[in-house]
Amino acid sequence: MGSLIRSFLGPELYRVYKTDTTAVRLFYKTTVWTSPLVGAYLLWRGYLSVDGAASLVRFAGWLGALAAGAAVLRAFGRMANPQYRVFMEVLGGDATDPERRRRLAGYDFDMAAWPIDFAAQRVLEIPAGGETLTSSLSDEGLLGLPTRLLTYCVVHTIGRRLMYPGSIGFMRSLLAPALLEGRTRLVEELGGKRHALLARDGNRIDTMFVDRRNDGNSPNGKTLVICCEGNAGFYEIGATSAPLEAGYSVLGWNHPGFAGSSGVPLPESEQSAIAAVMEFAESQLGFRQQDTILYAWSIGGYTASWAAMTHPGVGGVVLDATFDDVLPLAVARMPPSWNSLVQLTCRRHLDLNNSRLLRHYPGPVLLIRRSQDEVITVTEGEVGTNRANDLLLQLMEHRFPSLLDASSRRLLERWARGDAVIQAEVLSEAGVDDELCQSLLASYVSEHSASYPLGIGADMDSGTRSQLVIYLASRLMIEMEGTHCSPMSGSFFRLPWNLPQGTNGFVYVNKPGDGQTDN
């Protein structure tokens, strides 16, 4: 279709036409999705016959002429607009001219026409033992062909759209005014710079960077927070607000198929997108990995966890309102009779398992649980079924296996699945002494190492072990009052807790109201 329109309009008019193709895409998608209904109606009316073919051809011809005429009128109308002609001169200027890029940043237009600012080149090396597959199912041979075809059809029709509703064209069109307003605020009020990244799979990734490194009023500006949005979140109106309010430099990006990003959101394209973002932050923006924090909300936890596994030097990972594994949540929201199909589809095509990826990240992690989260709970209203609890339990199991005997494991389970009142009771019952726990951890790190899994706890008595387990759990996961979509304030956003680096080291403290370092 694109080559046909290009040949009809010519290269200059086509470039004008392409700077805003939202309406065309919406019309095309609507036509595709309504085609079964239209086809059934035409069959019922007798148009799908030899006699009716001539009428259909005439109708298609008139419709094509109308669409082509509208495209020509729009293109010529824009060419007659002096402001638009200036824009086209800037857009078609020298790609290497910094002044041209500066002037271009003053316009907002379809990302498909935005010049590529950075093309990803790096081939990621998966760490030893890391996750290399997007599917946890083995090849089933010819016997599995029918189910493979079925799950492929499911994921490419309703599956990925249910998992990532922000990629649905209707939602993008509905939110377009809010997204434009958000981008305008980021650019005009905060000095944000929009960039188009070319991922290795060919997708364009729409990003926004707010640089605070030279801002004297932002002491956190030398730290970059890369934000990974939820399944209906966009950098324009999403998770970027909290770290921006807290004074950090921020790099936001949109999932493939969201807003200005091309492609469709599947694990492979998600991995390619975050890989391009990470490479851009390091090689183009100049941020070292240790000065970079990955912050994810909801389903964005998958891309953050993948980036943490493949970039183990990042300074920390903050996972807000996210889960250990998407499968239990998907099963809970579908009819019981669909369980087998949901399991096969998720495991083969949408295998978002954050706990499996985080096992390969050696740095500090902070989990944020929402007190009234209604999305990542298996049973709505029951905080004990929040899958952030399961992510914490699996993280503790991997990082501190020697601390978890039968008694401390039961206590940890009770704390992790309890509400704020129960957690306070467990803290009191365990008699947690913060200074003692910090001292024990610092001594262990000084004598051994800070590499996970830690062997600490094997020679401790039951009381000390229980203290340390609850102390660690309360540092790895904190609770925020609110629902899944409640906006986080900048005052709540914080860096993840870290192990004390020897007896004279430091540890981040994650209690609301405390400072971020404790010497």
C-alpha positions in Angstrom: 0.0 0.0 0.0 2.8 2.4 0.9 4.6 1.9 -2.4 1.4 2.4 -4.3 0.6 5.7 -2.6 4.3 6.8 -3.1 4.1 6.2 -6.8 0.8 8.0 -7.1 1.8 11.1 -5.1 5.5 11.3 -6.0 8.4 11.4 -3.4 7.8 15.0 -2.2 4.0 14.8 -1.7 4.4 11.3 -0.2 6.8 12.7 2.4 4.2 15.3 3.3 1.5 12.7 3.4 3.5 10.4 5.6 4.2 12.9 8.4 0.7 12.1 9.8 -0.8 8.7 8.9 -2.8 8.1 12.0 -6.2 8.4 10.3 -5.1 6.1 7.4 -3.8 3.4 9.9 -7.0 3.6 11.9 -9.1 3.2 8.7 -7.0 0.3 7.6 -7.2 -1.5 10.9 -11.0 -0.9 11.1 -11.4 -2.4 7.7 -9.3 -5.5 8.6 -11.2 -6.2 11.8 -14.6 -5.6 10.3 -14.0 -7.6 7.2 -15.7 -10.8 8.5 -18.9 -8.9 9.2 -18.7 -7.0 5.9 -18.0 -10.3 4.1 -21.0 -12.0 5.8 -23.2 -9.1 4.8 -22.1 -9.1 1.2 -22.7 -12.9 1.0 -26.2 -12.4 2.5 -27.0 -9.7 -0.1 -25.7 -11.8 -3.0 -22.7 -9.6 -3.9 -20.3 -12.5 -3.7 -21.5 -13.9 -7.0 -20.6 -13.3 -10.6 -23.4 -10.8 -11.1 -22.5 -8.9 -8.0 -18.8 -8.8 -8.7 -19.2 -5.9 -11.2 -21.0 -3.8 -8.5 -18.3 -4.6 -6.0 -15.5 -3.5 -8.5 -17.3 -0.2 -9.2 -17.7 0.4 -5.4 -14.1 -0.4 -4.7 -13.0 1.9 -7.6 -15.1 4.8 -6.2 -13.8 4.2 -2.7 -10.2 4.0 -3.9 -10.6 7.2 -5.9 -12.1 8.9 -2.8 -9.2 7.8 -0.6 -6.6 8.9 -3.2 -8.4 12.2 -3.7 -8.4 12.9 0.1 -4.7 12.1 0.2 -3.9 14.4 -2.7 -6.0 17.2 -1.2 -4.3 16.9 2.2 -0.9 16.8 0.6 -1.5 19.9 -1.6 -3.2 21.7 1.3 -0.1 21.2 3.5 2.2 22.3 0.7 0.2 25.5 0.4 0.7 26.2 4.1 3.8 28.4 4.6 4.4 27.0 8.1 4.2 23.5 6.9 6.7 24.2 4.1 9.2 25.5 6.7 8.6 22.3 8.6 9.2 20.2 5.4 12.5 22.1 4.7 13.7 21.3 8.3 12.6 17.7 8.0 14.3 17.2 4.7 17.6 19.0 5.7 21.0 17.6 6.4 20.7 14.7 8.8 24.1 15.5 10.4 23.3 19.2 11.0 22.9 19.8 14.8 20.9 23.0 14.1 18.5 21.1 11.9 18.0 18.5 14.7 17.4 21.3 17.2 14.7 22.9 15.0 13.1 19.6 14.3 12.7 19.0 18.0 10.2 21.9 18.0 7.7 19.9 16.0 5.5 17.0 16.9 4.7 14.6 14.0 4.2 11.0 13.2 7.2 9.0 14.5 7.3 7.0 11.2 8.7 10.2 9.5 11.1 11.0 12.4 14.8 10.6 11.3 16.6 7.8 13.1 18.8 9.2 15.9 20.5 6.0 16.9 20.7 2.5 15.5 21.4 -0.4 17.9 24.5 -2.4 16.9 25.4 -4.4 20.0 24.8 -8.1 20.0 23.9 -9.0 23.6 25.7 -11.8 25.4 23.5 -13.8 27.6 25.3 -14.5 30.9 26.2 -18.1 31.7 23.1 -19.9 32.9 20.9 -17.0 31.7 17.6 -17.3 30.0 18.0 -17.6 26.2 14.5 -18.7 25.2 11.2 -16.8 25.2 9.3 -20.1 25.5 9.7 -22.6 28.3 8.2 -25.4 26.2 10.4 -27.8 24.3 9.9 -28.6 20.6 7.1 -31.2 20.4 7.7 -32.2 16.8 4.9 -32.9 14.3 2.5 -34.1 17.1 2.5 -30.6 18.5 1.9 -28.8 15.2 -1.9 -28.4 15.7 -1.5 -26.8 19.1 1.4 -24.6 17.9 -0.8 -23.3 15.1 -3.7 -22.8 17.5 -1.7 -20.9 20.0 0.0 -18.8 17.3 -3.5 -17.8 16.0 -4.6 -17.0 19.6 -1.6 -14.8 20.4 -1.7 -12.9 17.2 -5.4 -12.1 17.4 -6.7 -11.6 20.9 -3.8 -12.8 23.0 -1.2 -10.0 22.7 -4.0 -7.4 22.6 -5.4 -8.6 25.9 -1.8 -8.7 27.3 -0.9 -5.3 25.9 -4.1 -3.2 25.3 -2.0 -0.1 24.8 -1.1 -1.5 21.3 -4.7 -1.5 20.1 -5.2 1.3 17.5 -8.5 2.5 19.0 -6.9 3.0 22.4 -4.0 4.9 20.8 -6.4 7.1 18.9 -8.5 7.7 22.1 -5.4 8.7 24.1 -3.7 10.7 21.3 -4.7 14.2 22.8 -3.4 13.2 26.2 -0.1 11.8 24.7 0.4 15.0 22.7 -0.2 17.1 25.8 2.3 14.9 27.8 5.0 15.1 25.2 4.5 18.9 25.0 5.0 19.2 28.8 8.1 17.0 28.7 9.7 19.1 25.9 8.6 22.6 26.8 8.6 22.5 30.6 11.3 19.9 31.4 13.6 20.3 28.3 13.0 16.7 27.1 14.4 15.5 23.9 12.6 13.0 21.7 14.7 10.4 19.9 13.9 7.6 17.4 15.9 4.5 18.0 16.2 1.7 15.5 16.2 -1.7 17.3 18.1 -4.7 15.8 14.8 -6.3 14.8 13.9 -3.2 12.6 11.4 -1.6 15.0 11.5 2.2 15.6 11.4 2.9 19.4 10.0 6.2 20.5 11.9 7.6 23.4 12.1 10.8 25.5 15.1 11.9 27.5 15.2 14.5 30.2 18.8 15.4 31.2 19.3 16.7 34.7 23.1 16.3 35.0 23.8 20.0 34.8 20.8 21.1 36.8 22.0 22.5 40.1 18.6 22.1 41.6 18.5 18.3 40.9 21.1 16.6 43.1 20.0 13.2 41.7 20.5 14.3 38.1 23.7 12.3 37.5 21.7 9.1 38.0 19.6 7.9 35.0 16.3 6.2 35.5 15.1 4.2 32.6 11.4 3.7 32.8 9.6 0.6 31.5 5.8 1.2 31.2 2.8 -1.0 31.9 0.6 -2.7 29.4 -1.4 0.4 28.8 1.2 2.9 29.9 3.2 5.5 27.8 6.2 7.6 28.7 4.1 10.7 28.1 1.6 10.0 30.9 3.1 7.0 32.7 5.9 5.9 35.1 8.3 8.8 34.2 6.5 11.2 36.5 7.8 9.9 39.8 11.6 9.9 39.0 11.2 13.2 37.2 9.6 14.7 40.3 12.4 13.2 42.4 15.0 15.1 40.3 16.6 12.2 38.4 17.6 12.2 34.7 15.0 10.1 33.0 14.8 8.1 29.8 11.3 6.9 28.9 10.4 4.7 26.0 7.2 3.2 24.5 6.7 -0.6 23.9 6.7 -1.8 20.3 3.3 -0.9 18.9 2.6 1.8 21.5 2.2 5.4 20.4 5.1 6.3 18.2 6.9 2.9 18.4 6.5 0.5 15.5 6.0 -3.3 15.7 4.0 -5.5 18.0 4.6 -6.2 21.7 5.9 -9.7 22.0 8.8 -11.0 24.2 11.3 -11.0 21.3 10.5 -7.4 20.2 10.4 -6.3 23.9 13.9 -7.7 24.4 15.2 -6.0 21.2 13.6 -2.7 22.2 15.1 -2.5 25.7 18.4 -3.6 24.3 18.4 -0.6 22.0 17.4 1.7 24.9 20.2 0.4 27.1 22.8 0.8 24.3 21.6 4.3 23.5 21.8 5.4 27.2 25.4 4.1 27.5 27.0 4.9 24.1 25.0 8.0 23.1 23.9 9.7 26.3 27.0 8.8 28.2 25.6 7.1 31.3 27.6 4.3 32.9 25.7 1.2 33.8 26.4 1.7 37.5 24.8 5.1 37.2 21.6 3.7 35.7 18.5 2.5 37.5 15.8 0.4 35.9 12.3 1.4 37.0 9.4 -0.7 35.9 5.7 -0.5 36.5 3.4 -3.6 36.1 4.1 -5.6 32.9 7.2 -3.4 32.3 8.9 -5.6 34.9 9.6 -8.1 32.2 11.7 -5.7 30.1 13.4 -4.4 33.2 14.2 -7.9 34.4 15.5 -8.9 31.0 17.7 -5.7 30.9 19.0 -6.4 34.4 20.0 -10.0 33.4 21.8 -8.9 30.2 23.3 -5.7 31.8 24.3 -7.0 35.2 26.3 -3.8 36.0 23.3 -1.6 36.3 23.0 0.2 39.6 19.6 -1.2 40.6 16.2 -2.4 39.7 12.9 -1.0 41.1 9.8 -3.1 40.2 6.6 -1.4 41.0 3.3 -3.3 41.1 4.7 -6.2 39.1 4.6 -10.0 39.3 6.8 -13.1 39.3 5.1 -14.9 36.4 2.2 -13.7 34.2 0.7 -17.2 33.8 -1.2 -17.4 37.2 -2.7 -14.0 36.5 -3.7 -14.9 32.9 -5.3 -18.2 34.1 -7.3 -16.4 36.9 -8.9 -14.0 34.4 -10.0 -16.6 31.8 -12.8 -19.2 32.0 -11.6 -22.5 33.7 -12.3 -24.4 30.5 -9.6 -22.3 28.8 -6.8 -23.2 31.2 -4.9 -25.5 29.0 -5.0 -23.1 26.0 -4.0 -20.2 28.2 -1.1 -22.1 29.6 0.2 -23.3 26.2 -0.2 -19.8 24.7 1.6 -18.0 27.6 4.4 -20.5 27.8 5.0 -20.7 24.1 4.5 -17.0 23.1 4.1 -14.7 26.1 6.3 -16.4 28.7 6.9 -13.3 31.0 8.6 -14.8 34.0 10.4 -12.0 36.0 11.6 -14.2 38.8 13.5 -16.5 36.4 15.3 -13.5 34.9 16.1 -11.8 38.2 17.9 -14.9 39.4 20.7 -13.8 37.0 21.0 -10.2 38.2 23.5 -9.7 41.0 22.6 -6.1 42.0 20.2 -4.4 44.4 16.4 -4.9 43.8 13.4 -3.1 45.3 9.9 -4.4 45.0 6.9 -2.0 45.6 3.6 -3.6 46.4 0.4 -1.6 46.1 -1.9 -2.1 49.1 -5.1 -2.2 47.1 -3.7 -3.6 43.8 -6.6 -5.1 41.8 -4.6 -6.1 38.7 -1.7 -8.4 39.9 -3.7 -10.2 42.6 -5.1 -13.6 41.7 -8.2 -12.8 43.8 -9.2 -9.2 43.8 -9.1 -7.6 47.3 -6.9 -10.3 48.8 -3.4 -8.9 49.4 -2.1 -12.4 50.1 -2.6 -13.3 46.4 -0.6 -10.3 45.1 2.1 -11.9 42.9 4.6 -9.4 44.1 4.6 -11.5 47.3 5.6 -14.6 45.2 8.4 -12.6 43.5 9.8 -11.6 46.9 9.6 -15.2 48.2 11.5 -16.5 45.1 14.1 -13.8 45.3 14.7 -14.5 49.0 14.9 -18.3 48.2 17.6 -17.6 45.6 19.6 -15.0 47.3 19.6 -16.2 51.0 19.0 -20.0 50.9 20.8 -20.8 54.1 18.6 -18.4 56.1 15.4 -20.3 55.2 14.8 -23.2 57.5 11.3 -24.5 58.2 10.6 -21.9 60.9 12.0 -18.8 59.2 10.3 -19.8 55.9 6.9 -19.9 57.6 7.6 -16.5 59.2 8.7 -15.1 55.9 5.6 -16.5 54.1 3.4 -14.9 56.8 5.1 -11.5 56.5 5.1 -11.5 52.6 1.4 -12.4 52.3 0.2 -10.2 55.1 -1.1 -6.7 55.0 0.6 -3.8 56.8 -0.9 -4.7 60.2 0.3 -8.4 59.9 3.7 -7.3 58.7 4.1 -5.0 61.7 3.1 -7.9 64.0 5.7 -10.2 62.4 8.4 -7.5 62.7 7.6 -7.2 66.4 7.4 -10.9 66.9 10.8 -11.5 65.3 12.3 -8.7 67.4 14.2 -7.3 64.4 17.2 -5.3 65.5 18.3 -3.2 62.5 21.8 -2.5 63.8 22.5 -6.1 64.6 21.2 -7.3 61.1 23.4 -4.7 59.3 26.4 -5.7 61.4 25.9 -9.4 60.6 25.6 -8.7 56.9 28.6 -6.4 56.8 30.7 -8.9 58.6 29.7 -11.7 56.3 30.5 -9.5 53.2 33.9 -8.6 54.6 34.8 -12.2 55.3 33.3 -13.7 52.2 31.7 -11.7 49.3 28.6 -9.9 48.3 27.9 -12.3 45.5 24.5 -14.0 45.5 23.5 -16.5 46.7 24.9 -15.7 50.1 25.7 -18.5 52.5 24.9 -16.4 55.6 22.7 -18.0 58.2 23.9 -21.7 58.2 25.5 -21.4 61.6 22.9 -19.0 63.2 20.4 -19.8 65.9 16.7 -19.8 65.0 16.0 -16.4 66.6 18.8 -14.6 64.8 17.9 -16.3 61.5 14.3 -15.1 61.8 15.4 -11.6 62.6 17.6 -11.4 59.5 15.0 -13.0 57.2 12.4 -10.4 58.1 14.9 -7.6 58.1 15.9 -8.5 54.5 12.4 -9.0 53.3 11.4 -5.5 54.7 14.3 -4.0 52.7 13.5 -5.9 49.5 9.8 -5.1 49.4 7.9 -2.0 50.6 4.2 -1.1 50.4 2.6 1.9 48.8 -0.9 2.9 49.6 -3.1 2.8 46.5 -4.5 0.8 43.6 -2.6 -0.6 40.7 -2.9 2.7 38.7 -2.5 5.2 41.5 0.3 7.6 40.5 3.4 7.4 42.6 4.7 10.7 44.1 8.3 11.7 43.7 8.7 11.7 47.4 8.0 8.0 47.5 10.4 7.1 44.7 13.7 5.8 46.0 16.8 3.7 45.1 16.8 0.0 45.9 18.4 -1.3 49.1 21.9 -2.7 48.8 24.1 -5.0 50.9 26.4 -3.2 53.2 29.8 -3.1 51.6 31.9 -4.4 54.5 31.9 -3.1 58.1 32.5 0.6 57.0 30.1 0.4 54.0 26.7 1.8 53.6 23.2 0.4 53.1 20.2 2.0 51.4 17.2 2.3 53.7 13.8 2.0 52.2 11.5 3.1 55.0 9.2 6.0 54.1 10.6 9.2 55.8 14.1 7.8 56.1 17.1 9.1 54.2 18.5 7.0 51.4 21.9 6.3 53.0 22.8 5.1 56.4 26.4 5.3 57.3 
